[in-house]
Amino acid sequence: MSRQALVCLCFLALSACTTVTTSSTGYPPTDTTSACGTGSCVDVGISDVTAPDTQVQDVAAGDIKLDSAPAETVSSGGVEMYSFAPSMTDPFITAFNEPHLAFYAAGSNIQHKLVVFLGGVGTKPSDYKEFCKDAALQGYHVLALSYPNDIALSDLCGDNLSCYDVVRQEYLDGVDHTDKIDISKYNSISNRITKALIWLDKYHTGKGWGDFFFGMSPNWSYIGLVGHSLGGGHAAMIAKLYKVRRVGLMAAVLDGGKAGSADWLSGSHATDVNAYVGFVHKQDPNYNLVLGSWTALGMGGSANLVDADATPPPYLNDQELTTAALVADPHGGVALDAATPHEADGTPKFRAVWQHLVGKVPSL
């Protein structure tokens, strides 16, 4: 194939994926961008099947078909769950293609706010369904993001406290900040959030997904971020750079070493420090590192810890919550479906804490 023909094909592939539309709810009243042109994506109705694992890694970006993996909608307990591969939202996303999960519960308590959830190393969005479903039942739109998460940052940076900053920034924006990693702008967290929201607004119209992006960027002021472990650090980094509604840190942040917490955690943040809330198990092997990060962020330090096991909601409106509940995996037990403890009736034991993290108590 000639070089000229190849350029033309790439241009046609891109032009087929973007059209301009208006937010389906008009809240806020902004012009937005919608993705996946006519016939480019597949959307199915209510189904009782789970989303298949879909891998299109190692495929040339120009060859990816936006309808190469099916989208699934599952309705359960009043919550709709949408499962769709990242490559369906952007043909240049070529790796880490485990499906995104989005959650929506129709009702009078819709908050017109989005919770973006970021999981830990080696996890998938489907590992955190209980937390996400509960947040949806509180009236939030929820997006559990699939993103590059195959390596712990401590393996990249160790005790180099200035390293964590540039590494996390490259994960976020895909700009070449460091030679420690190689994240393209297409595979960046910011691009994945934006393209997922564009896809949701296009194929689940009238449900408010268009409220959460403006042009080709997330509308951060309407977004709260909750992350577990590695994902909690990304949530805090985004909040440092952009003013967001809420920041929930589950067993996070883990950036630091023998000399203390990573440099980026201290100093000014775009998000008010009062919007940060953390939750960690006292037996977590990273417990002291997490507390150090909370102190560096300005959340209050060890003197302000509240025992969530002994203190009822709203936990004295505190930002730093701990637990000593019996769990097999203290690090994963605060968040992961497979590790979190349950009450006798099947309710997640930490449900009230999770609601505190997303901002229901107190409401921000």
KELUM-355430 format. One line per 8 residues: their letters; for each residue x, y, z of C-alpha. Coordinates in Angstrom, 3 decimals. Example, Ala and Ser with C-alpha at 12.3 -4.5 7.8 and 13.67 -1.06 7.14 Angstrom:
<rs>
as	12.300:-4.500:7.800 ~ 13.670:-1.060:7.140
</rs>
This chain:
<rs>
msrqalvc	0.000:0.000:0.000 ~ 1.336:3.426:-0.868 ~ 2.185:5.906:1.887 ~ -0.425:8.314:0.502 ~ -3.151:5.644:0.672 ~ -2.183:4.751:4.234 ~ -2.451:8.393:5.329 ~ -5.894:8.637:3.721
lcflalsa	-7.119:5.525:5.507 ~ -5.918:6.861:8.862 ~ -7.654:10.186:8.227 ~ -10.912:8.411:7.347 ~ -10.711:6.245:10.467 ~ -10.327:9.306:12.647 ~ -13.033:11.336:10.944 ~ -15.517:8.496:11.423
cttvttss	-15.089:8.584:15.157 ~ -15.925:12.162:16.131 ~ -19.058:14.213:15.727 ~ -20.262:17.270:17.609 ~ -23.382:17.096:19.730 ~ -24.899:18.747:22.786 ~ -25.184:17.354:26.299 ~ -28.260:15.161:26.403
tgypptdt	-29.485:16.700:29.630 ~ -28.329:20.262:29.156 ~ -26.764:20.090:32.640 ~ -24.415:21.879:32.504 ~ -25.396:23.556:29.199 ~ -22.193:23.022:27.216 ~ -21.211:21.815:23.776 ~ -19.529:18.439:23.956
tsacgtgs	-17.938:15.965:21.584 ~ -19.439:12.563:20.893 ~ -17.519:9.592:19.586 ~ -18.146:6.519:17.435 ~ -19.856:7.626:14.247 ~ -22.984:5.990:12.831 ~ -22.652:2.241:12.793 ~ -19.217:2.285:14.436
cvdvgisd	-20.169:0.801:17.814 ~ -22.446:-1.939:19.029 ~ -24.920:-1.379:21.862 ~ -27.188:-4.115:23.181 ~ -30.209:-4.110:25.417 ~ -30.703:-5.563:28.874 ~ -28.908:-8.873:29.165 ~ -28.267:-11.391:31.894
vtapdtqv	-24.847:-12.289:30.595 ~ -21.558:-10.847:31.778 ~ -19.151:-9.032:29.528 ~ -16.583:-11.233:27.813 ~ -12.895:-10.613:28.213 ~ -11.863:-8.785:25.062 ~ -8.246:-8.380:24.100 ~ -7.038:-6.424:21.076
qdvaagdi	-3.516:-5.820:22.290 ~ -0.768:-6.017:19.682 ~ -3.115:-4.877:16.910 ~ -2.145:-1.925:14.742 ~ -4.231:1.086:15.760 ~ -5.491:1.757:12.256 ~ -6.808:-1.811:11.982 ~ -8.939:-1.781:15.129
kldsapae	-12.673:-1.857:14.507 ~ -14.778:0.068:16.999 ~ -17.328:-2.747:16.926 ~ -14.726:-5.479:17.396 ~ -16.010:-6.277:20.915 ~ -19.619:-6.285:22.061 ~ -20.969:-3.894:24.665 ~ -23.105:-5.374:27.395
tvssggve	-25.790:-3.910:29.628 ~ -26.736:-5.764:32.780 ~ -29.541:-4.624:35.081 ~ -29.480:-5.762:38.708 ~ -30.924:-4.376:41.933 ~ -31.999:-1.126:40.323 ~ -28.561:-0.443:38.814 ~ -27.665:-0.607:35.134
mysfapsm	-24.098:-1.710:34.468 ~ -22.535:-1.020:31.076 ~ -19.463:-2.997:30.049 ~ -17.445:-1.846:27.030 ~ -13.871:-2.261:25.854 ~ -11.662:0.860:25.857 ~ -10.823:0.194:22.188 ~ -14.499:0.722:21.355
tdpfitaf	-14.160:4.338:22.489 ~ -10.893:5.148:20.720 ~ -9.308:3.043:17.941 ~ -5.824:4.054:19.075 ~ -6.204:2.433:22.490 ~ -4.326:-0.786:21.827 ~ -3.474:-2.199:25.245 ~ -5.058:-2.763:28.656
nephlafy	-8.374:-3.483:27.003 ~ -10.237:-5.114:29.892 ~ -13.729:-3.608:29.769 ~ -14.562:-0.346:31.470 ~ -17.621:-0.638:33.706 ~ -20.132:2.179:34.123 ~ -22.988:2.178:36.643 ~ -26.220:4.174:36.646
aagsniqh	-29.342:4.020:38.792 ~ -32.347:6.041:37.656 ~ -34.291:7.790:40.379 ~ -35.089:11.008:42.164 ~ -31.779:11.093:44.050 ~ -29.551:11.563:40.992 ~ -26.640:13.731:42.144 ~ -25.504:14.987:38.717
klvvflgg	-21.991:14.056:39.813 ~ -19.586:11.384:38.598 ~ -17.379:9.025:40.605 ~ -14.369:7.711:38.672 ~ -12.896:4.597:40.268 ~ -9.274:3.533:39.704 ~ -8.198:0.076:40.852 ~ -4.909:-1.286:42.149
vgtkpsdy	-2.028:-3.105:40.476 ~ -3.153:-6.004:38.298 ~ -6.858:-5.545:39.016 ~ -9.808:-5.107:36.672 ~ -12.860:-2.847:37.019 ~ -14.939:-5.997:37.559 ~ -13.025:-6.620:40.805 ~ -14.771:-3.649:42.443
kefckdaa	-18.418:-4.054:41.480 ~ -19.792:-3.899:45.030 ~ -18.297:-0.495:45.769 ~ -19.336:0.883:42.379 ~ -22.886:-0.445:42.553 ~ -23.380:1.066:46.000 ~ -22.112:4.455:44.814 ~ -24.620:4.299:41.952
lqgyhvla	-27.424:3.585:44.422 ~ -26.447:6.803:46.233 ~ -27.273:8.696:43.048 ~ -23.850:8.982:41.468 ~ -22.872:8.125:37.938 ~ -19.905:5.747:38.279 ~ -17.116:4.889:35.851 ~ -14.686:2.121:36.854
lsypndia	-11.779:2.723:34.519 ~ -9.606:0.175:32.763 ~ -6.112:1.665:32.503 ~ -2.396:0.690:32.464 ~ -1.873:-0.812:35.930 ~ 0.521:-3.713:35.535 ~ 3.375:-2.464:37.709 ~ 3.774:-0.976:41.179
lsdlcgdn	5.375:2.454:41.175 ~ 7.737:1.375:43.953 ~ 9.286:-1.030:41.426 ~ 9.974:1.933:39.152 ~ 10.999:4.587:41.665 ~ 12.042:2.879:44.904 ~ 13.452:5.484:47.320 ~ 13.751:8.183:44.637
lscydvvr	11.143:10.566:46.046 ~ 11.154:12.883:43.021 ~ 10.498:10.024:40.566 ~ 6.875:9.367:41.543 ~ 5.709:12.802:40.368 ~ 6.794:12.513:36.733 ~ 5.746:8.866:36.467 ~ 2.221:9.605:37.668
qeyldgvd	1.953:12.621:35.375 ~ 2.808:10.470:32.363 ~ 0.157:7.923:33.363 ~ -2.323:10.792:33.530 ~ -1.606:12.747:30.336 ~ 0.566:10.514:28.131 ~ 3.207:13.243:27.749 ~ 6.823:12.049:27.839
htdkidis	7.793:13.136:31.367 ~ 10.197:10.268:32.138 ~ 12.006:7.296:30.598 ~ 10.751:5.034:33.409 ~ 7.542:4.293:31.479 ~ 6.137:4.792:27.999 ~ 2.446:5.756:28.069 ~ 0.937:7.202:24.893
kynsisnr	-1.629:9.993:25.082 ~ -4.233:7.525:23.772 ~ -3.596:5.101:26.632 ~ -3.415:7.837:29.266 ~ -5.920:7.982:32.109 ~ -7.262:11.353:31.008 ~ -7.930:10.209:27.440 ~ -9.551:6.982:28.615
itkaliwl	-11.905:8.852:30.948 ~ -12.896:11.364:28.282 ~ -13.440:8.796:25.523 ~ -15.432:6.527:27.846 ~ -17.736:9.426:28.761 ~ -18.180:10.399:25.119 ~ -19.124:6.807:24.276 ~ -21.575:6.599:27.193
dkyhtgkg	-23.241:9.853:26.219 ~ -23.605:8.642:22.627 ~ -25.008:5.191:23.371 ~ -26.852:5.805:26.638 ~ -28.415:9.149:25.854 ~ -30.640:11.023:28.253 ~ -28.809:9.700:31.321 ~ -26.493:12.613:31.970
wgdfffgm	-23.108:11.223:30.933 ~ -22.524:14.285:28.762 ~ -22.442:16.467:31.878 ~ -19.003:15.188:32.793 ~ -16.867:16.206:29.841 ~ -16.299:19.478:28.036 ~ -14.862:19.305:24.557 ~ -12.152:16.655:24.790
spnwsyig	-11.444:16.922:28.520 ~ -13.140:15.682:31.685 ~ -15.302:18.276:33.445 ~ -13.358:17.813:36.672 ~ -15.512:20.082:38.839 ~ -18.366:17.550:38.570 ~ -16.118:14.562:39.214 ~ -15.033:12.784:42.380
lvghslgg	-12.182:10.284:42.309 ~ -11.843:7.134:44.388 ~ -8.868:4.829:44.053 ~ -7.495:1.700:45.675 ~ -3.742:1.312:46.213 ~ -2.054:2.371:42.927 ~ -5.330:3.929:41.789 ~ -5.566:6.019:44.947
ghaamiak	-2.262:7.647:44.081 ~ -3.532:8.493:40.615 ~ -6.666:9.994:42.172 ~ -4.544:12.192:44.418 ~ -2.321:13.272:41.529 ~ -5.324:14.308:39.442 ~ -6.627:16.265:42.449 ~ -3.265:17.996:42.755
lykvrrvg	-3.459:19.220:39.160 ~ -7.228:19.841:38.840 ~ -9.936:20.931:41.223 ~ -12.218:17.939:41.724 ~ -15.244:17.381:43.933 ~ -13.957:14.583:46.164 ~ -10.918:12.329:46.601 ~ -11.295:8.898:48.234
lmaavldg	-8.090:7.044:49.083 ~ -8.391:3.315:49.827 ~ -5.114:1.929:51.208 ~ -3.336:4.789:49.461 ~ -1.117:6.713:48.708 ~ 1.900:4.373:48.538 ~ 4.464:6.753:46.989 ~ 7.596:6.936:49.086
gkagsadw	10.419:5.011:50.686 ~ 12.815:4.908:53.602 ~ 13.358:8.667:53.386 ~ 9.661:9.482:53.639 ~ 6.776:10.339:51.332 ~ 7.152:11.299:47.676 ~ 7.877:14.958:47.022 ~ 4.707:15.637:45.038
lsgshatd	2.391:14.840:47.947 ~ 3.299:18.007:49.819 ~ 2.854:21.536:48.552 ~ -0.125:23.169:46.888 ~ -2.983:21.211:45.352 ~ -5.735:22.477:43.061 ~ -8.270:20.555:45.155 ~ -9.013:21.737:48.688
vnayvgfv	-7.442:19.410:51.257 ~ -10.815:19.077:53.007 ~ -12.079:17.101:49.994 ~ -9.661:14.229:50.730 ~ -10.840:11.185:52.714 ~ -8.755:8.070:53.389 ~ -9.466:4.533:54.612 ~ -6.866:1.928:55.569
hkqdpnyn	-6.678:-1.305:57.535 ~ -4.436:-1.244:60.600 ~ -2.846:-4.544:59.511 ~ -2.059:-3.333:56.005 ~ 1.681:-3.896:55.455 ~ 1.796:-0.367:53.990 ~ -0.040:1.205:56.937 ~ 2.743:3.586:58.000
lvlgswta	3.466:4.607:54.408 ~ -0.215:5.427:53.906 ~ -0.372:7.496:57.101 ~ 2.753:9.347:56.019 ~ 1.149:10.234:52.713 ~ -1.975:11.523:54.453 ~ 0.193:13.746:56.636 ~ 2.084:15.041:53.583
lgmggsan	-1.220:15.819:51.858 ~ -2.294:17.871:54.878 ~ -5.155:15.601:55.919 ~ -4.281:15.826:59.597 ~ -1.832:13.093:60.501 ~ -1.944:10.210:62.949 ~ -3.377:12.350:65.747 ~ -6.654:12.703:63.839
lvdadatp	-7.324:9.041:63.006 ~ -10.875:7.791:63.596 ~ -11.655:4.122:64.267 ~ -14.453:3.320:61.810 ~ -15.239:0.114:63.712 ~ -16.157:2.012:66.886 ~ -17.417:5.330:65.502 ~ -20.774:5.585:63.682
ppylndqe	-21.268:7.596:60.489 ~ -20.494:10.376:59.748 ~ -17.304:9.402:61.632 ~ -16.975:12.813:63.291 ~ -16.737:14.185:59.732 ~ -13.123:13.036:59.793 ~ -10.855:12.523:56.797 ~ -8.738:9.624:58.077
lttaalva	-10.526:6.362:58.854 ~ -9.039:3.056:59.985 ~ -10.352:-0.438:60.621 ~ -9.149:-3.566:62.405 ~ -11.912:-5.804:61.060 ~ -11.034:-9.459:60.597 ~ -10.003:-9.944:56.962 ~ -7.705:-12.360:55.177
dphggval	-6.204:-9.587:53.042 ~ -5.899:-6.275:54.919 ~ -4.680:-4.357:51.867 ~ -7.392:-5.570:49.499 ~ -10.124:-5.975:52.098 ~ -11.007:-2.277:52.174 ~ -12.114:-2.367:48.528 ~ -11.945:-5.609:46.535
daatphea	-15.103:-7.703:46.113 ~ -13.203:-10.918:46.765 ~ -11.533:-9.645:49.948 ~ -13.951:-7.256:51.656 ~ -15.924:-8.651:54.643 ~ -19.729:-8.858:54.707 ~ -22.438:-8.713:57.338 ~ -24.719:-11.712:57.934
dgtpkfra	-27.262:-10.360:55.439 ~ -24.622:-10.058:52.702 ~ -24.168:-6.286:52.976 ~ -20.542:-5.158:52.604 ~ -19.233:-4.378:56.090 ~ -17.579:-1.156:54.936 ~ -20.572:0.160:53.023 ~ -21.015:3.244:55.257
vwqhlvgk	-17.300:4.026:54.951 ~ -17.526:3.738:51.171 ~ -20.385:6.238:51.188 ~ -18.232:8.569:53.277 ~ -15.464:8.260:50.687 ~ -17.674:9.253:47.758 ~ -19.105:12.197:49.650 ~ -22.583:11.246:50.834
vpsl	-21.584:11.876:54.455 ~ -20.899:14.723:54.623 ~ -22.284:15.921:51.289 ~ -19.829:18.156:49.422
</rs>
